[in-house]
Every structure is written in C-alpha cells, then in structure tokens.
C-alpha cells in the first residue's frame, strides 16, 4: 500500500494554461514566437489557453472540490522578468503571489517548477542556452523566485524535462525554438543547462526566506524486460541507464542528464562515446552541478521492451500486434512506472516523485452533459498499481502528480490532445470534470485503498 504521507496531486505548466494579456507586462517566450511562426497544429496558439491568468480562483476552488491537495505548476520566466534579467515585472510577481494565496485558501500545497520551457525570447536572441551567460541568467531568475515565493512555497523544481527542450528544441528542431544545431553546440547547451541548475539550487537556498526543499524533474522512456528472466531484467536496466542511442536523438537518455546532478560526474561511457563533441568540463563545473537535493522528479509515460539475446547482446522486442495506445498514439505500458522507479532508485538512492504521468483520450461531452472516460480510469488504475508494487518492494516514492488537471495547450499538438481530468470547452472556457476526476478524488481520499489492485476478492 501507499505510505500514510504519500503526496497525491496534479500538474501543469504556465505556458500551457495561463494565456496572455497585453496589459500584464510580461515578455515573449520562444514558444510565443514558435506559435506565431505557424508550427502548431491547425495554426493554433496559446494566447488564451485555459485563461488561468483570469480563472485561477475558480480553478483552485474546483481543485478543492475534486480533492486535490497538491499542485505542481510552473512560473513563466518572461512573465516576471520580461527581459530575462534586470527589471522585475511586479504585475507578474503579484499574479503568482495571489495564485499561491488562493492555493493556500483552498488547502492546496504548491510545488513550483522554475522552468517548464518558458524561455524568454529576448535571451534566445542573445544566444539562449548556448551563451555562457545563460548560467547566470538562470541564477538571477532563481534569486527572484526565492525572494518572492519562498514564504508561500516550500517545494521547488529547477528544470522540467531537459531531454525534451534541449533535444527537441536545439537538436531535432521539432519544438521551440526549432533549431537544428551542430552536436558540439547541443552538448555545450546541455552543460550550460546543468550548470544553470546548480546555480539555481544555490540561489534558491541562499535567498529563500525559510528552509525549502528542491528537486529536478527529467524524463525518458523506460526500457522494460521482455520477461521476468534475470538476464532480461539486466538487459532492461543496462538499456535504460545506458547510452546505446543514435546520435540524432542522443539527448533521449537518463544518465547524461541525471548522473552529473545526483552523482557528480558524467557517465564514463558517455565521455568516451561523445568525446569529439564535448566542451571543456572542469572540476568546478561538476561541483556546481552536483548540489545537494532533497528529491528527484521523473516524468514517465511509457516504455519499450528488450531482452538478452543468445549471443549476449541486447535485442529490441516488437510490440504485440494491436497493442494498446493512447489518443496521441503512445503505447500503454503500466509496468514502466514499476521498472523506471526501481532502476532509478537503485542507481541514485534519491526519494522519487512521479512529476508527470497520464494519458490523452478522445474525450467528448456526452448527451447527458458529462464526460465519460473509462479508458483513462483504466490506464491510471494500472499505472498506479505499478507504483504501489514498487513501493511495497522498498522503492522510496514520495508522490504522484497526474498530468494534467485541465485539458490544455499541448505544445505542437495545440488543443488536439486532451490529457485533463477536467474537460475544457475552449470556445467558452467552461470546465466539466470528467468521470476520471471523481475517480481520482476517491483514490486520493482513500490513499490508494480504492484502487482495483486493493479490492478484496477481485
């Protein structure tokens, strides 16, 4: 079963829900630019999104009604520092401070993510993460975060999914800012991001108005053993924590982004494999990156199967014909939460929060005016059972943040994918809790006892 103090919550990000207001003093982000350039499904943008900018009191009241007591959200860097550094936008500060007060009023504990891809366009114009000054830019931003929000917020994450915003944004050109840079530049960007993480941790603690807790939220697909044979389990561990990946997608791995943060060193296999592309890496850099943290976050959605071949090599295993998929065509693989957490905890020995997990469904408002999503409930039943199994075997999993509370702007997919527990009519901004929202309320209130895996006589 789940421990008594297990943290149940929901998650989202600033750009995906907030919307824009020309009078609010915020700056442009790389995603604003990317939308304006027409890269989003059906020419959509996030100018309104879920209008969280104006509807947050209503949304937090709805969270309370639906039993949500923990909420992971992000701050838009460009909203509080329109130029990325320098003058603070007091309207932006007031907005987030009032959000935090509304959360408190509704009994919701905030978990603040500093960076969920909302990079100021003005800093991108100065070279972005490739500019060595980016480390200090992020450090200055962390100072502003700590000075203004630490009174009302105890839990902080520095980065969300660096594998994605580095790999998709700067290597593959598939997301904002849509660049395809040389490998040497991408490795330099990664190193700068990791140094920025360390600088942020230092400044968050230095300028916080009380003791705070800090983590980091990377991601990656999980390698799953094709059977329970020990050799297949070891093949999965080796793959998940390895670097046998093509160079055109090299950022999609665990260890290059987590070993420096949690172990204080880059993996030896990577130092050899990537040697020709690496920037200068000093002892001082590694000390900066390897700051003491309180927990690790991990965003996990799915996995892929491997086995140990007869010749000792690791073999990919094809998915079965007709395998289960979500609306966005991601495979349904509940065991990824068991094996992912197990492998991560073995390597890093850090308490884990699942900072994102959920599914996009083909949700519609039915004739009865409700949104019935049994496939999401089934998905979450299976995935949460996998977490429970890992906990029962000794993995220190502190909490779970379902992605996401509201249907929102799903990056390049625009509004074409619905991940929310609450349906949003984007024409009217009406919110309709789905069946899964009421189901999740019962799960949270029972601390997981209501899950099917715990039913007697099932």
N, C-alpha and C positions, 0 to 999 in steps of 0.2 A: 504493500500500500504506500501511498504518499505520506511523507512526514507531516507532522502537525502544522509546521510553519511554511509549508510549500507555497510558493508565490504563483497564483493564477492571475493572468492578465491578458491584455490585448495590446496590439502595437500598430503604429502607422508612422508616416513621415510628413514633415512640414510641406514639402512641395506637392505631395500627392493629395493633400486635403485642404490646405489653407485658402488658396485663391489669392487674387491680387486686389489692391485698392490703390488707385493713382495718388491718393492723398496720404498714404501711410508712411511715406518717407523711405521705403525700402529700396534696395538696389536690385539690379538684374542678376540672375544666375545663368550659368551655362545652359541650364535646362530651359529657361525662358527663350534664350537665343535658338536653341535646338528646335523648340516648338515653332518659333517664328520662321525658321528655315524650311518648315514643312516635312519634318521627318516622322511625324506621329501618325498613327492610324487615322485615316479619313480626315486628315488635316486638323485634328483636334489639338487643344492646348489646355493649360492648367490655370487659365485666368480666373475661373470660378471654382473649379474642382468641387469640393464639398462645402465651400463657403465657410470653412471653420473660422475664418477671420471674424465673421459676424455671428456664427451659430454655436460657438463653443459653450455658452451657458446651457443651451438646450441639449447639446451632445453629452455634456458631463452629467446632466440630470438623467439622461437616458442610460448612460453607463451605470449610474447608481441603481436605476430601476431594474436593470438587467444583471445586477450583482457584481459588476466589475469593480474591483478594489485596487487594481494595479494597472498602470498605463504607461507603456513605453512610447515616447514621441520624440521628434527631433526639433531643433531650433534651426531656422533658416539664417545662416551666417549673414547673408546680404540684407536681411531684414533689420538686424541690429547694428551691422557695420556696412552701410551702403557702398563704401569704397573699399571694403575688405579689411581695412585698417583705419586708424585715425578716429575721426569724429563718430561718436555713438549716436544712433537714431533713438531718441528717448521714446518715441511712439512705439517702436518695436520692443524696447525693454518693457514698457508699460503693458503691451499686449501679452507678452509671455508671463509677466508677473501676475496679471489678472487671471490668466489661464491657470496658473499654479494655485491661486487663491480659490478659484472655482473648483478645482480638483479637491482641495482640502475640504471645502464646504460639502462636497459630495462623498467624502470618505475615500478618496482615490489617492494612492501613493504614486508619485511621479517617478519615472525612470527616464532621464534626459539623455538623448543621443546628440552629441555635438555636431556630427557630420553624417547626414544621410543623402549625400550627393548634391547638396545645395551650394555649389561653389560660386563665389562672386565672379561675374563676368569681367569686371574691371581687373581682377587679379589674373584671370585667364589671359587677358590682353597683355599682361606683363610676363607671360611665360608660364603661368599656372604652377602646377606641382614640379615642373622641370626647373623652375627658378630656385636657386638655393635659398633665397629669402623666404620661400614658402614655409619653411620650418618655423621661422619667427612669426610670420603672419598668423599661422595657426596658434602659436603660443600666445600671441596678443589676444586673439579671439577667445582662447581658454580663460585668460585673465578676466575678460569682460563677463564671460559666463559665470565664473566663480563669484565675482564681486556682486553680481546682480541676482543670482538664482539659488545660491547655496543655502540661504536661510530657509527657503521653502522646499528644497530638493536635496535629498541625501545620496541618491544613486545616479551615477553618470557613466555613459559610454563615450569613448572618443570617436571611433570610426565604425561605420556600418559597411560591411562587405567591400573591403578594399580590392578583393579579387575582381569584383564587378566594375567599380568605377575606374580602376586602372586598366583592366583588360579590355572591357567593352568600350571605354571612353578614349583610350590612348593607343591601344594595340590593334584592335579589330575595327574601330570606327563605327561600332554598332549602336552606341549611345552617346549622350553628350559628354564632351564637346565634339565627338565624331571625328577623331583624329586617328591616323594610322602612322605612328611614329617608328623610327628605327629601333631595333631591340635595345641598343645601348641607352637610348633616351627613356625607354619604358622601365629599364632596370634602375636608372637614376631616379625616375619618378617614384618608383616603389620604395627606394631607400629614403628619399625625402619624406614620403608619407609616414614611414615607420619612425623616422626621427621626429617628425611633427607630432606623432602620437606620444612619444616620450616627453617632448617639451610640454605638451598639453597636460599630461599627468602631473608633471612638476608644478605647473602654474595653477592647475585646479586645486591641488593641495595647498599651495603657498597662499593663494588669495581667497580660499573658501573661508566663510565666517563661522564654520564649525567643522568637526570631523566628518568627512564624506567617504563614500565607497565608490571605487572606479573600476571599470572593466573595458572590454574591447570586443567587438562583435563581427568577426569574419564569417566566411561561409565556405561551402564546397559540396559537391555531390559526394555521396558516400559509397565506397566500394563494399559490396556485400558478398559474403561467401555463398557459393552456389549450393553448398551442402553443409552439414554440421561436421564434416571431416576436419580434423585439426589442421591438415595441410591446406584446405580451402580457406579456413579461418585465417591462417597465417598469410596466405596469398592476398586476402582482402585487406588485412592490416598493412601489409607491405605496400599495396597499391594506394590505399587511402593516405598513408603517411609517406608516400614516395614521390618521385619526380619523373616517372616514365610517361611524359606527356609531350605532344608535338609542340614545336616552338611557336606556331601560330596561335596557340592557346595556352601558353606556359603559365599564365597567371592563375589558371584554374587548378589550384592545389592548396593543401593545408599548410605544409611545413615552411614554405618560404615566407609566408605572412605571419605565422604563429611562433615558430622556433625563436626568432630574434626577440619577440615580445616576452615570451614566457620562459625561454631557456637562455637567452642572452647570446645566441650565436645563430648564424645561418647554417643550414644543414650542409654537411661536408659534400654530399652527393651533388648538391646544387652549386657549390663553389667550384667543383670540377666541371660539371656539365655546362655551366653558364659563364665560365672563366673569361671568354673573349668579349663578353658584353658588360662585365661588372664595372661599376665605378670604384673609386678608392673607398675602402671600408676600413675605418680606423677603430682602435680600441675605445676611443672616446665616443665614437658613433654608437657602438654596441652598448656601452654603459648608459648612454642617453636613451636608447630604445628600450632597454631592459629595466623599466621602472617597476617597483612593487605594485601589484594589482590585487584587488580583492576577489575577483571572479573573472571568468571568461564567458562571453556570449557566443552563441553559434546559431546561425540561420541554417536550418536543414529542411529540405522539401522532398528529396527523393534520392535514389541510389541506383547502382548498376551492378551486375553480377560478374564475379570472376572465380576461377578455380585454378588449382595447381595441376599443370599438365603432367603427363607421364615422364616427360624429359626434364621436369623440374621448373619449366618456365610458367609464367602466369598467363592464363588464357581468358579472354573475354567470353562470356556466355550470353548467347542471344536471349532476348526476352521471349516468353512464350507467345504463340500466335494468339491475337486477340487480347493482349494484356490490358489491364485496367489503366485508364488515362483520365486526367482532369480535363476541364474545358480548354485549357491552354496547351493540352497535349503533353503534359508532364506525366511520367509514369507514377502510379500509386504503389509505393514500396514502404509500408509501415515499419519494417524492420530496420530502415535506415536510422531511425531515432535510437534504437537499441544499440546497433553496432557503432554508429557515429559517436554517441556519448561514451560507449565503452572504450573505443580506441583512443579518443581524445583524453579521457581521464587517465588511462594507463600512461600516456606519454607526458601529460602536463601536470597531473595531480592538482588541478585547479577546480574549485566549485564551478558548476556549469549552469547557465541559464539558456534555455532554448529561446532565443530572442525573436525568432520568426518561424512559423510553420502554419500551413493552412492550404486551402485549395480554391481555385476558380471553378465555379459551376455555371451551368446555363440557367440562371435564376430568372424567373418571371413572376409577376403578380398574377395569382390565380383568380378565378371568377369569384371566389369568396373574399377577395381583397387581401389575402395573406400570401406569404412566400414560403413554399414548401421545398425544403432542400434536404431530403433524406440521404442523398449521396454525400453531402458534406458531413452530416452527422456520422454516417458510417465510416468515412475517412478519418475523422477525428477520434472516434472510438478506437480504431485500430492503431493509430499513431500514439495516442495516449497510453494504450495498453503496453506498447513497446517501451515508453518511458518508465512506466511502473515496473516492468521487468528489470530494466537496468538499475533502477533504484534498489529493488529488492536484492540485487546481486552486488550491492555496495558502491555503485557509482553515485557520486555526490552531485545530484541535480537539484538545484535550488528552486527553479521556477520555469514556467512555460508561458510565453506570450503568443497568443493566437494571432495570425495575420489573416484578416485585419478586422477592425471594428466596423468600419463603413466601407461599402463599395467606393472606390476612389479612382484617381488618375493613375493608371498602371503603366507609367513610363511610355515606351514606344507603342504599347498596345492601346494607349488612350483609355477610353471608357468601354472598351470592347471586352474586358475581362472583369468579372465580379468575384472578388475574394472576400467580401464582407460578411459579417454576421448580421449586419443591418443593410437592407436594400435601400439604395438612394435613387430616387427619380430625379435625374439630373436636370430635367426641364423645370421642375417645381421645387427641388431640394427637399421634398418630403422624405422622411425616414420611415421605413417599415421593418421592424425586427423580424428576421426570418425564424423559422422553426429552430434552426441551429442555435440562435441566440438564447432562446428559452431552455434548450437542452444544455447549453454551456453554463447557464446560470445554475442549473441543478448540479452540474458537475463541480463547479466552484464551491457552491454552498455545502456540498457533501464531501468536499476534499477528495473527489475522485471515487467515492464509495458507490456512486450511482452508475459508474461505467459498467458496461456489459460484462467485462472480464471479471468483475467482482460480484456478479449476481449468483446467488446460491441456486444450485440445481440447474444451471444453464446448460 
